[in-house]
Amino acid sequence: MAVSNSITAIVNFLALLCSIPIIGAGIWLAGKQDNECVHLLRWPVILLGILLLLVSLAGFVGAFWNRQGLLIIYLFSMAVLIVLLLALLIFAFVVTRSDGSYSVAGRVYREYRLEGFSSWLRNYVGKAGNWARIRNCLVESDTCEKLSRDFLTPDQFFRADISPLQSGCCKPPTACGYGYVNPTVWTNPVNPGADPDCYAWNNDPSQLCYGCTSCKAGLLGNLRKEWRRANIILIVALVVLIWVYLIGCSAFKNAQTEDLFRRYKQGYV
């Protein structure tokens, strides 16, 4: 095997390794409760990782056994995947740029306003059909039930860094002035007109604040937080893939030159 092909095989093996954290990021996102209910952007990440794995494997085989046709397909496919990954990253950054959170006096956790998030996310979650399905999924989960198990006193709860989803869906907005009984039971609001969600709150475990706009906002807060973490992995993978692709292109050109030189020598020596 020529030196250039050896280099191509090595960098393709590195690209193959890069597909593992991408697939892992997709699986991590898919395993989150909010993503299980929303089904938003988790499968594209997993699909891109699997395609990258297959393309890198094809490039490795083509370089190791000097299959020029396979290497050409690999270079074209890898370029397409890099563009798709870059587009996915840009889209994810744009729709998660806005943060609808705000601090509350006397609380460690933050609360969320739907208007603070991107219009695309608001429209996606706010569609009647989408939200009905998402809401039913959240009700069936143990997202709010866990709060009652984890926090026994008001002080523990108010000092807890609960998730955006729990902050928006499992309790009424602080401005309503509800009295704390436990994390999912609140009584006697002193300022029920402070927020429209004050009237939507219900102590019924199947109701809580699942009908509140703050619940939609908390869901988007969770999605934003998780996607920001996943984006770090995808950015590192993208940088490595671009580096691998450029080396692969250079090695492929050198391999072509070596092949022409070898044919020249065979024809004239």
LINUR-V643981 format. One record per residue. RES is the residue in three letters. PSI is psi in whole degrees, -180 to 180 (* if undefined). D_CENTER is the distance of its C-alpha to the mean C-alpha in whole Angstrom. Layout:
BEGIN
res->RES psi->PSI d_center->D_CENTER
res->RES psi->PSI d_center->D_CENTER
END
This chain:
BEGIN
res->MET psi->132 d_center->41
res->ALA psi->158 d_center->41
res->VAL psi->-43 d_center->39
res->SER psi->-40 d_center->37
res->ASN psi->-35 d_center->36
res->SER psi->-43 d_center->35
res->ILE psi->-44 d_center->33
res->THR psi->-41 d_center->31
res->ALA psi->-40 d_center->31
res->ILE psi->-46 d_center->29
res->VAL psi->-30 d_center->27
res->ASN psi->-32 d_center->25
res->PHE psi->-38 d_center->25
res->LEU psi->-41 d_center->23
res->ALA psi->-38 d_center->21
res->LEU psi->-41 d_center->21
res->LEU psi->-33 d_center->20
res->CYS psi->-28 d_center->17
res->SER psi->-25 d_center->15
res->ILE psi->-51 d_center->15
res->PRO psi->-29 d_center->13
res->ILE psi->-47 d_center->10
res->ILE psi->-40 d_center->11
res->GLY psi->-40 d_center->11
res->ALA psi->-40 d_center->7
res->GLY psi->-41 d_center->7
res->ILE psi->-39 d_center->9
res->TRP psi->-44 d_center->8
res->LEU psi->-41 d_center->5
res->ALA psi->-27 d_center->8
res->GLY psi->-10 d_center->11
res->LYS psi->143 d_center->10
res->GLN psi->-44 d_center->12
res->ASP psi->-37 d_center->11
res->ASN psi->-31 d_center->8
res->GLU psi->-34 d_center->12
res->CYS psi->-32 d_center->14
res->VAL psi->-35 d_center->12
res->HIS psi->39 d_center->11
res->LEU psi->117 d_center->8
res->LEU psi->6 d_center->7
res->ARG psi->-41 d_center->6
res->TRP psi->-36 d_center->10
res->PRO psi->-37 d_center->10
res->VAL psi->-47 d_center->8
res->ILE psi->-43 d_center->10
res->LEU psi->-43 d_center->13
res->LEU psi->-41 d_center->13
res->GLY psi->-42 d_center->13
res->ILE psi->-44 d_center->16
res->LEU psi->-41 d_center->18
res->LEU psi->-40 d_center->18
res->LEU psi->-46 d_center->19
res->LEU psi->-42 d_center->22
res->VAL psi->-41 d_center->23
res->SER psi->-39 d_center->23
res->LEU psi->-41 d_center->25
res->ALA psi->-41 d_center->27
res->GLY psi->-39 d_center->28
res->PHE psi->-46 d_center->29
res->VAL psi->-44 d_center->31
res->GLY psi->-38 d_center->33
res->ALA psi->-41 d_center->33
res->PHE psi->-40 d_center->35
res->TRP psi->13 d_center->37
res->ASN psi->53 d_center->38
res->ARG psi->97 d_center->36
res->GLN psi->-41 d_center->36
res->GLY psi->-41 d_center->35
res->LEU psi->-35 d_center->32
res->LEU psi->-37 d_center->31
res->ILE psi->-44 d_center->32
res->ILE psi->-40 d_center->29
res->TYR psi->-48 d_center->27
res->LEU psi->-42 d_center->27
res->PHE psi->-47 d_center->26
res->SER psi->-39 d_center->23
res->MET psi->-40 d_center->22
res->ALA psi->-42 d_center->22
res->VAL psi->-44 d_center->21
res->LEU psi->-38 d_center->18
res->ILE psi->-43 d_center->17
res->VAL psi->-43 d_center->18
res->LEU psi->-42 d_center->15
res->LEU psi->-41 d_center->13
res->LEU psi->-42 d_center->14
res->ALA psi->-41 d_center->14
res->LEU psi->-41 d_center->10
res->LEU psi->-45 d_center->10
res->ILE psi->-45 d_center->12
res->PHE psi->-46 d_center->11
res->ALA psi->-39 d_center->8
res->PHE psi->-39 d_center->10
res->VAL psi->-47 d_center->13
res->VAL psi->-16 d_center->12
res->THR psi->11 d_center->10
res->ARG psi->-43 d_center->13
res->SER psi->141 d_center->15
res->ASP psi->117 d_center->16
res->GLY psi->18 d_center->18
res->SER psi->156 d_center->19
res->TYR psi->151 d_center->22
res->SER psi->155 d_center->24
res->VAL psi->133 d_center->27
res->ALA psi->133 d_center->30
res->GLY psi->8 d_center->31
res->ARG psi->142 d_center->28
res->VAL psi->-41 d_center->25
res->TYR psi->160 d_center->22
res->ARG psi->159 d_center->21
res->GLU psi->170 d_center->21
res->TYR psi->141 d_center->20
res->ARG psi->133 d_center->21
res->LEU psi->-34 d_center->19
res->GLU psi->-16 d_center->21
res->GLY psi->-4 d_center->19
res->PHE psi->167 d_center->16
res->SER psi->149 d_center->16
res->SER psi->-33 d_center->18
res->TRP psi->-46 d_center->16
res->LEU psi->-41 d_center->13
res->ARG psi->-43 d_center->17
res->ASN psi->-39 d_center->18
res->TYR psi->-49 d_center->16
res->VAL psi->-33 d_center->16
res->GLY psi->-13 d_center->20
res->LYS psi->136 d_center->21
res->ALA psi->-47 d_center->23
res->GLY psi->-43 d_center->22
res->ASN psi->-48 d_center->19
res->TRP psi->-35 d_center->19
res->ALA psi->-42 d_center->22
res->ARG psi->-44 d_center->20
res->ILE psi->-44 d_center->17
res->ARG psi->-46 d_center->20
res->ASN psi->-38 d_center->22
res->CYS psi->-43 d_center->19
res->LEU psi->-40 d_center->19
res->VAL psi->-39 d_center->22
res->GLU psi->-13 d_center->22
res->SER psi->174 d_center->20
res->ASP psi->23 d_center->21
res->THR psi->-48 d_center->19
res->CYS psi->-33 d_center->22
res->GLU psi->-34 d_center->25
res->LYS psi->-30 d_center->23
res->LEU psi->-42 d_center->24
res->SER psi->-28 d_center->28
res->ARG psi->-32 d_center->28
res->ASP psi->-27 d_center->27
res->PHE psi->121 d_center->29
res->LEU psi->-24 d_center->32
res->THR psi->157 d_center->34
res->PRO psi->-42 d_center->33
res->ASP psi->-42 d_center->33
res->GLN psi->-44 d_center->30
res->PHE psi->-45 d_center->28
res->PHE psi->-23 d_center->28
res->ARG psi->5 d_center->28
res->ALA psi->144 d_center->24
res->ASP psi->72 d_center->21
res->ILE psi->164 d_center->19
res->SER psi->157 d_center->16
res->PRO psi->-38 d_center->16
res->LEU psi->-44 d_center->16
res->GLN psi->-38 d_center->19
res->SER psi->-38 d_center->20
res->GLY psi->-30 d_center->20
res->CYS psi->-23 d_center->21
res->CYS psi->-4 d_center->23
res->LYS psi->160 d_center->26
res->PRO psi->160 d_center->28
res->PRO psi->143 d_center->27
res->THR psi->-33 d_center->29
res->ALA psi->-22 d_center->31
res->CYS psi->-24 d_center->33
res->GLY psi->30 d_center->35
res->TYR psi->148 d_center->34
res->GLY psi->135 d_center->36
res->TYR psi->131 d_center->34
res->VAL psi->-52 d_center->35
res->ASN psi->175 d_center->32
res->PRO psi->-24 d_center->28
res->THR psi->12 d_center->28
res->VAL psi->120 d_center->32
res->TRP psi->147 d_center->33
res->THR psi->164 d_center->37
res->ASN psi->70 d_center->39
res->PRO psi->135 d_center->37
res->VAL psi->-14 d_center->39
res->ASN psi->62 d_center->37
res->PRO psi->-18 d_center->36
res->GLY psi->3 d_center->36
res->ALA psi->-27 d_center->34
res->ASP psi->138 d_center->31
res->PRO psi->-27 d_center->31
res->ASP psi->-18 d_center->28
res->CYS psi->-36 d_center->31
res->TYR psi->-17 d_center->33
res->ALA psi->-16 d_center->30
res->TRP psi->141 d_center->30
res->ASN psi->134 d_center->31
res->ASN psi->-9 d_center->32
res->ASP psi->125 d_center->32
res->PRO psi->-23 d_center->29
res->SER psi->-4 d_center->28
res->GLN psi->-63 d_center->28
res->LEU psi->-126 d_center->27
res->CYS psi->27 d_center->25
res->TYR psi->-20 d_center->23
res->GLY psi->5 d_center->25
res->CYS psi->150 d_center->24
res->THR psi->-27 d_center->22
res->SER psi->-26 d_center->21
res->CYS psi->-43 d_center->19
res->LYS psi->-41 d_center->17
res->ALA psi->-41 d_center->17
res->GLY psi->-38 d_center->16
res->LEU psi->-46 d_center->13
res->LEU psi->-34 d_center->12
res->GLY psi->-41 d_center->12
res->ASN psi->-47 d_center->10
res->LEU psi->-44 d_center->7
res->ARG psi->-46 d_center->8
res->LYS psi->-45 d_center->9
res->GLU psi->-39 d_center->6
res->TRP psi->-33 d_center->4
res->ARG psi->-38 d_center->7
res->ARG psi->-45 d_center->7
res->ALA psi->-34 d_center->5
res->ASN psi->-32 d_center->7
res->ILE psi->-45 d_center->10
res->ILE psi->-43 d_center->10
res->LEU psi->-35 d_center->9
res->ILE psi->-46 d_center->12
res->VAL psi->-44 d_center->14
res->ALA psi->-40 d_center->14
res->LEU psi->-44 d_center->15
res->VAL psi->-45 d_center->18
res->VAL psi->-42 d_center->19
res->LEU psi->-41 d_center->19
res->ILE psi->-43 d_center->21
res->TRP psi->-45 d_center->23
res->VAL psi->-41 d_center->24
res->TYR psi->-43 d_center->24
res->LEU psi->-42 d_center->27
res->ILE psi->-41 d_center->29
res->GLY psi->-42 d_center->29
res->CYS psi->-44 d_center->30
res->SER psi->-43 d_center->33
res->ALA psi->-36 d_center->34
res->PHE psi->-42 d_center->34
res->LYS psi->-42 d_center->37
res->ASN psi->-37 d_center->38
res->ALA psi->-39 d_center->39
res->GLN psi->-42 d_center->40
res->THR psi->-43 d_center->43
res->GLU psi->-39 d_center->44
res->ASP psi->-41 d_center->44
res->LEU psi->-40 d_center->46
res->PHE psi->-40 d_center->48
res->ARG psi->-41 d_center->49
res->ARG psi->-37 d_center->50
res->TYR psi->-45 d_center->52
res->LYS psi->-40 d_center->54
res->GLN psi->-27 d_center->55
res->GLY psi->-25 d_center->56
res->TYR psi->-10 d_center->59
res->VAL psi->* d_center->59
END
